[in-house]
């Protein structure tokens, strides 16, 4: 009694690599498969029809009562956010995976920072946009940012301490994005 119950989703801000219709469609599919597939089911009692149509016969089939169970009321939505994805159409996928099935691939702008060994771009504006989108589109009772972070090849300095300036800046910029989302109306706690 009195417990607050919610769920956590890993969400990403998805953008098309260009305004070409193929890239916009690929980004929409990627967003549908990795964000809307879960959020729509939780808050709207159904899978996104565009994604289900793209998957065709391979799409999961809901049994009677499944969607009602998935859409059970929650007290909060937790958001794990790490990165933004820049998505382009890929007419010739070279692997058998969900990403290849979407005929989409991630590309990178050379001027957006990311750790040398990591595919996660540092894009705090994506967290801001994700929080506002979730608030405005799905209206969960409240949103918690439950995970956020990045990895850098930290090394101790001459004094033996790790002076983690990159990560400190990363967290500060993401905290500022959360603050701005709250200022703009998102119920983030």
C-alpha positions in Angstrom: 0.0 0.0 0.0 1.2 3.5 -0.8 4.0 2.2 -3.1 4.8 4.4 -6.2 5.2 2.1 -9.1 6.7 2.9 -12.5 8.8 1.7 -15.3 12.1 2.8 -16.9 12.6 3.1 -20.6 15.9 3.7 -22.5 15.0 6.5 -24.9 17.0 8.4 -27.5 16.3 11.5 -29.5 16.2 10.5 -33.2 17.0 12.9 -36.0 17.2 12.3 -39.8 20.6 12.8 -41.2 19.2 15.1 -43.9 15.8 16.3 -45.2 15.8 13.7 -47.9 12.5 11.7 -47.7 14.5 8.4 -47.4 16.4 9.7 -44.3 13.3 11.1 -42.7 11.4 7.8 -43.2 14.4 5.8 -41.9 14.6 8.1 -38.8 10.8 7.7 -38.3 11.2 3.9 -38.4 14.1 3.9 -36.0 12.2 6.1 -33.6 9.2 3.8 -34.0 11.2 0.7 -33.2 13.3 2.0 -30.4 11.1 4.6 -28.7 7.4 4.7 -29.8 7.1 0.9 -29.8 7.3 0.9 -26.0 5.8 4.3 -25.2 2.8 3.9 -27.5 2.0 0.5 -26.0 2.4 1.9 -22.4 0.4 5.0 -22.9 -1.9 4.4 -25.9 -2.7 0.7 -25.7 -1.3 -0.2 -29.0 1.8 -0.7 -31.1 2.6 2.1 -33.6 0.8 1.1 -36.8 3.6 2.4 -39.1 6.1 0.2 -37.4 3.8 -2.9 -37.2 3.2 -2.5 -41.0 6.9 -2.2 -41.7 7.6 -5.4 -39.7 4.7 -7.1 -41.4 4.4 -10.8 -40.6 7.4 -10.6 -38.2 5.7 -8.1 -35.9 4.7 -9.5 -32.4 1.1 -10.4 -32.1 -0.7 -9.2 -29.0 -3.0 -11.7 -27.4 -6.3 -10.7 -25.8 -5.5 -8.7 -22.6 -1.8 -8.1 -23.5 -2.2 -4.4 -24.4 -4.4 -3.7 -21.4 -1.7 -5.2 -19.2 1.1 -3.3 -20.9 -0.8 -0.1 -20.5 -1.5 -0.5 -16.8 -1.4 2.8 -15.0 2.0 3.9 -13.6 3.0 6.5 -11.1 6.0 7.6 -13.0 8.1 7.0 -16.1 11.9 6.7 -15.7 14.0 7.9 -18.6 17.4 6.5 -19.3 19.1 8.9 -21.8 22.6 8.7 -23.2 22.6 10.0 -26.7 20.9 11.3 -29.8 20.9 9.2 -33.0 21.4 10.7 -36.4 19.8 8.2 -38.8 20.2 7.8 -42.6 18.5 5.5 -45.0 20.6 2.4 -45.7 19.5 0.7 -49.0 22.1 -2.1 -48.6 22.3 -3.3 -45.0 25.3 -5.7 -44.6 24.0 -7.5 -41.5 21.0 -9.3 -40.2 19.7 -7.3 -37.3 16.8 -5.1 -36.3 18.8 -2.1 -37.5 19.3 -3.6 -40.9 15.7 -4.7 -41.0 14.8 -1.0 -40.6 17.0 -0.1 -43.7 18.6 2.5 -41.5 22.0 3.3 -40.2 23.5 5.7 -37.7 25.8 8.4 -39.0 27.8 11.0 -37.3 28.4 14.7 -37.8 32.2 15.3 -37.4 31.6 18.4 -35.3 29.5 16.7 -32.6 31.6 15.5 -29.7 31.7 11.9 -28.6 34.2 9.7 -26.9 36.7 8.2 -29.3 35.7 4.7 -28.5 32.0 5.2 -28.1 29.1 5.6 -30.5 27.2 7.9 -28.1 27.2 11.5 -29.2 27.3 14.1 -26.5 24.0 15.8 -27.2 22.3 17.3 -24.1 19.7 19.0 -26.3 18.4 15.5 -27.1 17.6 15.0 -23.5 15.8 18.3 -23.4 13.8 17.3 -26.5 13.1 13.8 -25.3 11.7 15.0 -21.9 9.5 17.6 -23.6 8.2 15.1 -26.2 7.5 12.4 -23.5 5.7 15.0 -21.4 3.6 16.5 -24.2 2.9 13.3 -26.2 2.4 10.7 -23.5 1.6 12.7 -20.3 3.0 10.3 -17.7 2.2 11.4 -14.1 5.8 12.5 -13.7 9.2 11.8 -15.3 12.4 10.8 -13.5 15.8 10.8 -15.3 17.0 7.5 -14.0 20.2 7.1 -15.9 22.6 9.4 -17.8 26.3 9.4 -18.4 29.1 8.7 -20.7 32.5 7.1 -20.7 35.9 8.7 -21.2 39.4 7.2 -21.2 40.2 8.8 -17.8 43.8 8.7 -16.6 45.2 9.9 -13.3 47.1 13.1 -13.5 50.6 13.7 -12.1 49.1 14.2 -8.7 47.5 10.7 -8.9 43.9 12.1 -9.1 41.5 11.8 -12.0 40.5 15.4 -12.9 37.3 14.5 -14.7 36.6 17.8 -16.4 34.9 16.2 -19.5 32.5 14.2 -17.4 31.8 17.2 -15.1 31.0 19.3 -18.2 28.8 16.5 -19.6 26.8 16.2 -16.4 26.5 20.0 -16.0 25.2 20.4 -19.6 22.7 17.5 -19.2 21.5 18.9 -15.8 21.0 22.3 -17.6 18.9 20.5 -20.3 16.7 18.9 -17.6 16.4 22.3 -15.9 15.3 23.9 -19.2 12.8 21.1 -19.8 11.3 21.8 -16.4 11.2 25.5 -17.2 9.3 24.7 -20.4 6.7 22.7 -18.6 7.9 19.1 -18.4 7.1 17.4 -15.1 10.5 16.1 -14.4 11.6 15.3 -10.9 
